[in-house]
């Protein structure tokens, strides 16, 4: 386990802190393919809001889809993330995956997410 994972696991670390754009540690972790272990730690202990939105209404799932981070997308979906949340411009993670032509992510979202949550 990396030093960052160890630090984030310490009692008293504010996992809800946000940067200047409203992003949480989870938003940032999903954007880095090498940060998957950090994201798993954050999701495992339940102290992080997996549906938190930044100032543009982007969720951690949105960033994982944009980065084509398949492992992060799957882990978020398994953890119950809401896949139908729209960004400021009305785009959902599913819309983004379709536009990117990422069939793997499209299938993951459709497999796990109830249809009524995608509308």
Secondary structure, DSSP 8 states (H G I E B T S, - for coil): --HHHHHHTSTT--TT---TTS--HHHHHHT-GGGHHHHHHHHHTS-S-TT---TT---HHHHHHHTT-HHHHHHHHHTT--TT---TTS--HHHHHHHHT-HHHHHHHHHHS-GGG--
